[in-house]
């Protein structure tokens, strides 16, 4: 039987590619964002959020604090990369979302597994994209490089493992979408959640991957927290029944709360993952998992696979970019 030897969780926010002074570019975007959700899960725009919250986080939304946080997040990312390389598993299962990169609104599966021979990334900003010529999007060039979306990059896939996991999860009652090719990488390909792991975590030592794509972001077919957790448990069982003798790692890529930082929710989620409190993870209200905070589903899914693994370390960094609390909860951690 195969063995799950390592589980890692990582945020993949654009700020991870930027120097702290450049975070102001994201703060400007926040002020124009008409699709925010406050910490109660209520839809609002920036002005409405400001009316509710006021200047509560004014002292935290400052460049000096961002500089301190940048240092912590980079040390955390370097540590994840170092420890993954040291464990050197035979394959890495990456659980992440797709934000109209490989899929689109015409075809957005709730759960999918890719088992083609190669995973190909798409360009984040194509030459014909108007954003490519706007001076205020220079920061995006740094982001596309970190996401491995600066070219049609190719990544090795553990295809046999992916196909076997697919079959076993279908037998367990999960109706998955099967993916075995990227036919038009100039138009569609793997996106930020997967490219980030390959470029920033694995770096120059890539390991064959099995991409698991979870529709965290787009209604109406987002899996409920209970379903995510059950899928994680079933994935763990499928791993143990597949690929005899193989050493496997799981990486949850995404989250935590954004584009309004929900620190109490993030801390409670990390505490539940540390202690193995699956009941809490399954009962998180879906209304708190909208917009960027929807990526918490990846961590819930990983949580379902953690039975028998111990929390080794984690780091949580609540980033506030504006006075009423827009930003992101960055999180990193290891279980083994």
Rosetta blueprint (number, residue, H / E / L):
1 X L
2 X L
3 X E
4 X E
5 X E
6 X E
7 X E
8 X E
9 X E
10 X E
11 X L
12 X L
13 X L
14 X H
15 X H
16 X H
17 X H
18 X L
19 X L
20 X H
21 X H
22 X H
23 X H
24 X H
25 X H
26 X H
27 X H
28 X H
29 X H
30 X H
31 X H
32 X H
33 X L
34 X L
35 X L
36 X E
37 X E
38 X L
39 X L
40 X L
41 X L
42 X L
43 X E
44 X E
45 X L
46 X H
47 X H
48 X H
49 X H
50 X H
51 X H
52 X H
53 X H
54 X L
55 X L
56 X L
57 X L
58 X L
59 X L
60 X L
61 X L
62 X L
63 X H
64 X H
65 X H
66 X H
67 X H
68 X H
69 X H
70 X H
71 X H
72 X H
73 X H
74 X H
75 X H
76 X H
77 X H
78 X H
79 X H
80 X H
81 X H
82 X H
83 X H
84 X H
85 X H
86 X H
87 X H
88 X L
89 X L
90 X L
91 X E
92 X E
93 X E
94 X E
95 X E
96 X E
97 X L
98 X L
99 X L
100 X L
101 X L
102 X L
103 X L
104 X E
105 X L
106 X L
107 X E
108 X L
109 X L
110 X L
111 X E
112 X E
113 X E
114 X E
115 X L
116 X L
117 X L
118 X E
119 X E
120 X E
121 X E
122 X L
123 X L
124 X L
125 X L
126 X L
127 X L
128 X L
129 X L
130 X H
131 X H
132 X H
133 X H
134 X L
135 X H
136 X H
137 X H
138 X H
139 X H
140 X H
141 X H
142 X H
143 X H
144 X H
145 X H
146 X H
147 X L
148 X L
149 X L
150 X L
151 X L
152 X L
153 X L
154 X E
155 X E
156 X E
157 X E
158 X L
159 X H
160 X H
161 X H
162 X H
163 X H
164 X H
165 X H
166 X H
167 X H
168 X H
169 X H
170 X H
171 X H
172 X L
173 X L
174 X L
175 X L
176 X L
177 X E
178 X E
179 X E
180 X L
181 X L
182 X L
183 X L
184 X L
185 X L
186 X L
187 X L
188 X L
189 X L
190 X E
191 X L
192 X H
193 X H
194 X H
195 X H
196 X H
197 X H
198 X H
199 X H
200 X H
201 X H
202 X H
203 X L
204 X L
205 X L
206 X L
207 X L
208 X L
209 X E
210 X E
211 X E
212 X E
213 X E
214 X E
215 X L
216 X L
217 X L
218 X L
219 X L
220 X L
221 X L
222 X L
223 X L
224 X L
225 X H
226 X H
227 X H
228 X H
229 X H
230 X H
231 X H
232 X H
233 X H
234 X H
235 X H
236 X H
237 X H
238 X H
239 X H
240 X H
241 X H
242 X L
243 X L
244 X L
245 X L
246 X L
247 X E
248 X E
249 X E
250 X E
251 X E
252 X E
253 X E
254 X L
255 X L
256 X L
257 X L
258 X E
259 X E
260 X E
261 X L
262 X L
263 X H
264 X H
265 X H
266 X H
267 X H
268 X H
269 X H
270 X H
271 X H
272 X H
273 X H
274 X H
275 X H
276 X L
277 X L
278 X H
279 X H
280 X H
281 X H
282 X H
283 X L
284 X L
285 X L
286 X H
287 X H
288 X H
289 X L
290 X L
291 X H
292 X H
293 X H
294 X H
295 X H
296 X H
297 X H
298 X H
299 X H
300 X H
301 X H
302 X H
303 X H
304 X H
305 X L
306 X L
307 X L
308 X L
309 X L
310 X L
311 X E
312 X E
313 X E
314 X E
315 X E
316 X E
317 X E
318 X E
319 X E
320 X E
321 X L
322 X L
323 X L
324 X L
325 X L
326 X E
327 X E
328 X E
329 X E
330 X E
331 X E
332 X E
333 X E
334 X E
335 X E
336 X L
